[in-house]
């Protein structure tokens, strides 16, 4: 039986290998490995893609968040509102600059619940950090209205959401800064770590370029205590090669999602993700909620079908977060979702035969017959 992996990077790179090798060879030929011309070109292309004036390449999505918080002057004693159901990096960045994460529960869309933000604001609050989890955009109108009324910064964690849109506008372009990961598992992926920050603010843009390069205004003039967070030229060359394919890959992910939505919607034991009004999701992950989740995952694994859980332990319940004082029950929606969520394969090069097999096995597990429309 041919396995269906949860992610299939080998196939993606096999298709692009000649072009990727040419791009790498060009970098080897000019040998400008640090902040070479490919970095500048990628930043310009990404800003156009995101709908912002500027973009700054950095070495990871985590550093994108850290540098963004620092650029806005957020640090010791400050508070930043975010969610407990993201990858730990969304919170790590806040603690590493000395600020305190203040969690807010999420909605059915896995994103921050705007109705709960106001109650979390204190005189120490400096920013809201919404996470566009799974590639689905947050309700940015409501978030921005709260931020404006309370004079708070908005920093978007768009690590999973490149090309996602809310009411016709690309995520990462709503807040003061939008932070993206280019990790190998992301929709636009480097062959190693990488990240990028989008902004319309020319002063923040200039500051971030300095902060990502050890605080150097020039070779001999350091104006910030900072660290090395540069996007490698080799990675920028790889990303430039992949960038033209991203709209097509994204559309295919959306079509794969529609296949699942059509063929699984009638199974009562499953909750299938959809899109709200004005939302365009890019389905970095396709996260269902399933009864008997762990048994289902084992059932799929035994039949050669990969899956994942994003994320099994909410951040506030992780050992590292005990210092924050939260307890089990602090965020009931996120905690209940963590018991039920399961990510199905969604990558762009899945075949219809693979999608059909995944759906058939889900139906088999729950004893659900194929509907007449799923011939």
C-alpha positions in Angstrom: 0.0 0.0 0.0 1.4 3.4 -1.0 1.6 5.7 2.0 0.1 9.2 2.0 2.5 11.3 4.1 1.2 14.2 6.1 3.7 16.4 4.2 5.5 15.7 1.0 8.5 18.0 0.4 10.4 15.5 -1.7 7.8 15.6 -4.5 7.8 19.4 -4.4 11.5 19.7 -4.7 11.8 16.9 -7.3 9.6 19.0 -9.6 11.6 22.2 -9.1 15.1 20.7 -8.6 16.7 22.0 -11.9 15.5 25.5 -11.2 16.5 25.4 -7.6 20.0 24.1 -8.4 20.4 26.9 -11.0 19.4 29.5 -8.4 21.9 28.0 -5.9 24.6 27.9 -8.5 24.1 31.6 -9.2 24.7 32.4 -5.6 27.8 30.3 -5.5 29.1 32.1 -8.6 28.7 35.6 -7.2 29.4 34.4 -3.5 27.6 37.3 -1.8 26.2 35.0 0.8 25.2 37.6 3.3 22.5 40.1 2.3 23.1 39.5 -1.4 21.0 40.8 -4.2 18.6 37.9 -4.0 17.6 39.0 -0.4 16.8 42.5 -1.7 14.8 41.1 -4.6 12.9 38.7 -2.5 12.0 41.5 0.0 10.7 43.7 -2.8 8.7 40.8 -4.3 7.2 39.8 -1.0 6.2 43.3 -0.1 4.3 43.5 -3.4 2.7 40.1 -2.7 1.7 41.2 0.8 0.4 44.6 -0.2 2.8 46.6 1.9 5.5 49.2 1.0 8.3 47.3 2.7 9.5 43.8 3.8 12.6 42.8 5.8 14.0 39.3 5.5 15.1 37.6 8.7 16.4 34.2 9.8 13.1 32.8 11.2 9.5 33.6 11.9 10.3 33.7 15.6 12.9 36.4 15.1 10.4 38.3 13.0 8.2 38.5 16.0 11.0 39.3 18.5 12.5 42.1 16.3 9.0 43.5 15.6 8.2 43.8 19.4 11.6 45.4 20.0 11.2 47.8 17.2 7.9 49.0 18.8 9.7 49.6 22.1 7.9 46.7 23.9 9.9 45.1 26.7 10.2 44.5 30.5 7.0 45.2 32.4 4.8 45.4 29.3 1.9 43.1 28.4 1.0 41.6 25.0 -2.3 40.0 24.3 -2.3 36.8 22.3 -3.7 33.2 22.2 -2.8 30.0 24.0 -3.5 27.6 21.1 -0.7 28.6 18.7 2.8 27.2 18.3 4.9 28.1 21.3 7.0 30.6 19.3 4.1 33.1 19.4 4.5 33.3 23.1 8.3 32.7 23.4 8.9 35.9 21.5 7.0 37.9 24.1 8.9 36.3 27.0 12.3 36.7 25.4 12.0 40.5 25.3 10.9 40.5 28.9 7.2 41.3 28.4 4.3 39.2 29.7 1.9 37.3 27.5 -1.7 37.7 28.4 -3.8 35.0 26.8 -7.3 35.3 25.4 -9.5 32.3 24.4 -10.3 31.5 20.8 -13.4 31.0 18.7 -14.6 28.2 16.5 -12.2 29.4 13.9 -9.2 28.7 16.2 -8.4 32.5 16.1 -8.5 35.1 18.9 -12.0 35.9 20.1 -12.3 39.7 19.7 -15.1 39.9 22.2 -12.7 38.7 25.0 -9.9 41.2 24.2 -11.2 44.2 26.1 -11.4 42.3 29.4 -7.7 41.4 29.1 -6.4 45.0 28.6 -4.7 46.6 31.5 -2.6 49.8 31.9 0.5 47.6 31.1 -0.9 46.4 27.7 1.1 47.6 24.8 0.0 45.4 21.9 -2.3 42.7 20.5 -0.7 39.8 18.7 -3.3 37.9 16.8 -2.3 34.6 15.1 -3.9 33.7 11.8 -3.9 30.1 12.8 -4.3 27.3 10.1 -4.0 30.0 7.4 -7.4 31.4 8.2 -7.5 35.2 8.8 -8.5 36.7 12.1 -11.4 39.1 12.4 -9.2 42.1 11.8 -11.9 44.8 11.7 -12.8 44.1 15.3 -9.2 43.7 16.5 -8.1 47.0 14.8 -11.1 48.9 16.3 -10.1 47.8 19.8 -6.5 48.6 19.2 -7.3 52.1 17.9 -9.6 52.9 20.8 -7.0 51.8 23.4 -3.9 53.1 21.6 -2.4 49.6 21.2 -0.1 48.2 18.5 -1.2 45.3 16.4 1.5 42.8 15.3 0.2 40.0 13.1 1.6 36.5 13.5 0.9 35.5 9.9 3.4 32.6 10.0 0.8 30.2 8.6 -1.1 32.6 6.4 0.8 34.0 3.5 -1.7 35.1 0.8 -4.7 34.7 3.1 -7.1 37.6 2.8 -9.7 39.4 5.0 -12.3 41.5 3.2 -10.0 41.6 0.1 -6.8 42.7 2.0 -3.8 40.4 2.5 -3.0 39.4 6.1 0.3 40.9 7.4 -0.8 44.3 6.0 -3.3 45.2 8.7 -1.1 45.9 11.7 2.0 48.0 12.3 4.0 44.9 11.4 3.2 41.5 9.9 5.4 38.5 10.7 5.8 35.5 8.5 7.7 32.2 8.8 9.4 30.6 5.8 10.1 27.3 7.6 10.2 24.2 5.3 6.7 23.2 6.3 5.1 26.6 5.4 3.2 27.3 2.2 6.1 29.3 0.9 9.0 27.4 2.2 12.8 27.8 2.4 15.1 24.8 2.6 15.9 25.7 6.2 14.8 28.4 8.5 13.7 31.8 7.3 11.3 34.6 8.0 10.1 38.0 6.8 8.5 41.1 8.3 6.0 43.3 6.3 5.3 46.9 7.1 4.1 50.2 5.6 6.1 52.3 8.1 9.4 53.6 6.6 10.9 54.3 10.0 10.2 50.7 11.3 11.5 49.4 8.0 14.8 51.2 8.5 15.1 50.2 12.1 14.3 46.5 11.4 17.1 46.4 8.7 19.5 47.6 11.3 18.2 45.3 14.1 18.4 42.2 12.0 22.1 42.9 11.4 23.6 43.2 14.9 22.3 46.8 15.3 24.8 48.0 12.7 24.0 51.3 11.0 27.2 50.9 9.1 30.1 48.5 9.4 31.7 50.4 12.2 28.7 52.1 13.8 26.4 50.1 16.1 23.3 51.9 17.3 21.3 49.0 18.9 22.2 46.0 21.0 20.9 43.3 18.7 21.7 40.0 17.2 22.3 38.3 13.8 19.0 37.6 12.3 19.7 37.9 8.5 17.9 35.9 5.9 20.6 33.9 4.0 21.1 34.8 0.4 20.9 31.1 -0.5 17.5 30.8 1.1 16.3 34.0 -0.6 17.4 32.5 -4.0 15.4 29.4 -3.2 12.4 31.4 -2.1 12.5 33.5 -5.3 12.4 30.4 -7.3 9.3 29.1 -5.5 7.5 32.4 -5.2 5.9 32.4 -8.7 4.3 29.0 -8.0 2.7 30.2 -4.7 -0.6 31.4 -6.1 -1.1 28.1 -8.0 -0.1 26.1 -4.9 -2.5 28.1 -2.8 -5.3 27.6 -5.2 -4.7 23.8 -5.1 -4.8 23.8 -1.3 -8.1 25.6 -1.5 -9.4 23.0 -3.9 -8.2 20.2 -1.7 -10.0 21.8 1.2 -13.2 22.0 -0.8 -12.9 18.3 -1.6 -12.8 17.5 2.1 -15.6 19.9 2.8 -17.8 18.3 0.2 -17.0 14.7 1.1 -16.8 14.9 4.9 -19.6 17.4 5.7 -22.2 14.8 6.5 -20.2 12.8 9.1 -21.7 13.9 12.4 -18.6 12.9 14.4 -16.5 15.5 12.5 -16.4 19.3 12.6 -15.0 20.5 9.3 -13.4 24.0 8.8 -15.0 26.5 6.5 -14.6 30.2 5.8 -16.5 33.1 7.2 -17.8 36.1 5.4 -14.9 38.1 3.8 -12.4 35.4 4.6 -10.0 33.7 2.2 -8.1 30.9 3.9 -4.9 29.4 2.5 -5.2 26.2 4.5 -1.7 25.9 5.8 -3.3 23.1 7.8 -6.7 21.5 7.4 -7.8 21.0 11.0 -10.9 18.9 11.7 -12.3 18.2 15.1 -13.0 14.5 15.6 -14.7 12.3 18.1 -12.3 9.5 19.2 -9.5 11.6 17.8 -6.6 9.5 19.0 -8.2 6.2 17.8 -8.9 7.8 14.4 -5.3 8.9 14.1 -4.1 5.4 14.8 -6.6 4.0 12.4 -5.3 6.3 9.6 -1.7 5.6 10.5 -2.3 1.8 10.2 -3.6 2.4 6.7 -0.7 4.5 5.6 -2.2 7.9 6.0 -0.3 10.6 7.8 -1.8 13.2 10.1 -0.7 15.6 12.8 -2.0 17.5 15.8 -1.5 21.3 15.9 -1.2 21.6 18.9 -1.9 18.9 21.5 -1.0 21.0 24.6 -2.2 24.6 24.8 0.7 26.9 25.7 -0.7 28.0 29.1 -0.6 24.3 30.2 3.0 23.7 29.1 5.5 23.3 31.9 7.4 26.4 30.8 4.2 28.5 31.3 3.6 27.7 34.9 5.2 31.1 35.9 2.3 32.8 34.1 -0.2 31.5 36.7 -2.8 30.0 34.4 -4.5 26.8 35.2 -6.5 24.1 33.4 -9.9 25.6 32.7 -8.5 29.1 32.1 -9.3 28.9 28.4 -12.0 26.3 27.9 -12.5 26.6 24.2 -8.8 26.2 23.3 -8.5 23.3 25.8 -11.5 21.5 24.4 -10.3 21.9 20.9 -6.9 20.5 21.8 -8.6 17.2 22.7 -10.3 16.9 19.3 -8.2 18.6 16.6 -6.5 16.6 13.9 -4.7 18.0 10.8 -5.2 16.1 7.6 -2.8 16.2 4.6 -3.6 19.3 2.5 -0.4 20.0 0.5 -0.8 21.2 -3.1 0.5 18.0 -4.8 -2.1 15.6 -3.3 -3.9 13.7 -6.0 -7.7 13.2 -6.2 -7.0 9.5 -5.6 -5.2 10.2 -2.4 -7.9 12.6 -1.2 -10.6 10.0 -2.0 -8.7 7.4 -0.1 -8.3 9.6 3.0 -12.1 10.4 2.9 -13.0 6.8 2.4 -11.0 5.8 5.5 -12.5 8.5 7.6 -16.0 7.3 6.6 -15.0 3.7 7.3 -13.8 4.6 10.8 -17.1 6.2 11.7 -19.2 3.7 9.7 -20.6 6.3 7.4 -21.6 5.3 3.9 -20.4 7.3 1.0 -23.0 9.9 -0.1 -24.4 9.6 -3.6 -22.5 12.8 -4.6 -19.1 11.3 -3.8 -18.9 8.9 -6.7 
